[in-house]
Amino acid sequence: MTPSSPTTLHLLCGKIASGKSTLASHLAQAGGSVLISEDQWLAQLYPGQIHSLADYLQHAQRLKEVLEPLVIAMLRAGTCVVLDFPANTLAQRTWLRALADRACVDHRLHFLDVDEGTCRTRLRERNERGEHPFSTSEEQFALVCRYFVPPQADEGLHIVVHPAA
């Protein structure tokens, strides 16, 4: 998997533990690409401060405000960017798509079409390994999944579907 077009903003959509970060890492291995991971930035900037969905939303908004001009500048400079940020709601996708539009570059929305059961299994395994910056409970998983909206063709996105492996 390699990014397409000279300069592309790669976006990721999928439930928790669907494989977004793994795919983001693969996409970023292409030459001239930079990976920006929301989880890594949040874990470094706000250690021990994210315990609820409200905490996450507050800190994620701050992070977006800081990174938005940087992402646009990198794209305008010709650097492909892989944003490992959730594009799981219409509002999130609208913001992310606007970054590509403002930079006048192409975008790809990589949709990891993985069922909740598979994601729950992967999440339990991920939590047990303790390698991820955040541990997500079953309750938090269920709460976040309630807000998940699969991308639709009428959103005007260039969608690349990745079925469960």
Residue pairs with C-beta under 8 A, 6 or more apart in sequence:
1 23
1 26
1 27
2 27
2 29
2 30
3 10
3 27
3 30
3 33
3 80
3 82
3 108
4 106
4 108
5 105
5 106
6 78
7 75
7 78
7 79
7 80
7 103
7 105
7 106
8 80
8 81
8 105
8 106
8 107
8 108
9 71
9 75
9 80
9 81
9 83
9 96
9 99
9 100
9 103
9 105
9 106
9 107
9 108
10 24
10 27
10 33
10 80
10 81
10 82
10 83
10 107
10 108
10 110
11 83
11 85
11 87
11 93
11 96
11 97
11 107
11 108
11 109
11 110
11 157
12 20
12 23
12 24
12 82
12 83
12 84
12 85
12 86
12 87
12 109
12 110
12 112
13 20
13 86
13 87
13 88
13 93
13 109
13 110
13 111
13 112
13 150
13 151
14 20
14 88
14 111
14 112
14 113
14 114
14 162
15 88
15 112
15 114
15 116
15 119
15 144
15 145
15 148
16 119
16 123
16 136
16 141
16 144
16 145
17 119
17 120
17 122
17 123
17 126
17 136
17 141
18 112
18 114
18 118
18 119
18 122
19 112
19 114
19 122
19 162
19 165
20 84
20 86
20 110
20 112
21 37
21 39
21 84
23 110
23 112
23 162
24 35
24 37
24 82
24 83
24 84
25 35
27 33
27 35
27 82
27 110
28 34
28 35
28 82
30 80
32 78
32 79
32 80
33 79
33 80
33 81
33 82
34 74
34 79
34 80
34 81
34 82
35 82
35 84
36 67
36 71
36 81
36 82
36 83
36 84
36 85
37 84
38 60
38 63
38 83
38 84
38 85
38 86
39 84
39 132
39 133
39 134
40 133
41 63
41 67
42 50
42 56
42 59
42 60
42 63
42 133
42 134
43 133
43 134
45 59
45 63
46 59
49 55
49 59
50 56
50 59
50 134
53 140
53 143
53 144
64 85
64 95
68 99
71 81
71 83
71 99
71 103
72 99
72 102
72 103
74 81
75 81
75 99
75 100
75 103
75 105
76 103
76 104
76 105
83 96
83 99
85 92
85 96
86 92
87 93
87 96
87 109
87 151
88 144
88 147
88 148
88 149
89 147
89 148
89 149
90 149
90 155
93 109
93 151
93 155
93 157
96 107
97 107
97 155
97 156
97 157
100 106
100 107
106 158
107 157
107 158
108 158
108 159
108 160
109 151
109 157
109 158
109 159
109 160
110 160
110 162
111 150
111 151
111 159
111 160
111 161
111 162
112 162
112 164
113 150
113 161
113 162
113 163
113 164
114 163
114 164
115 164
116 145
118 164
119 141
120 138
120 141
123 136
123 141
126 132
127 135
127 136
136 144
151 157
151 159
153 159
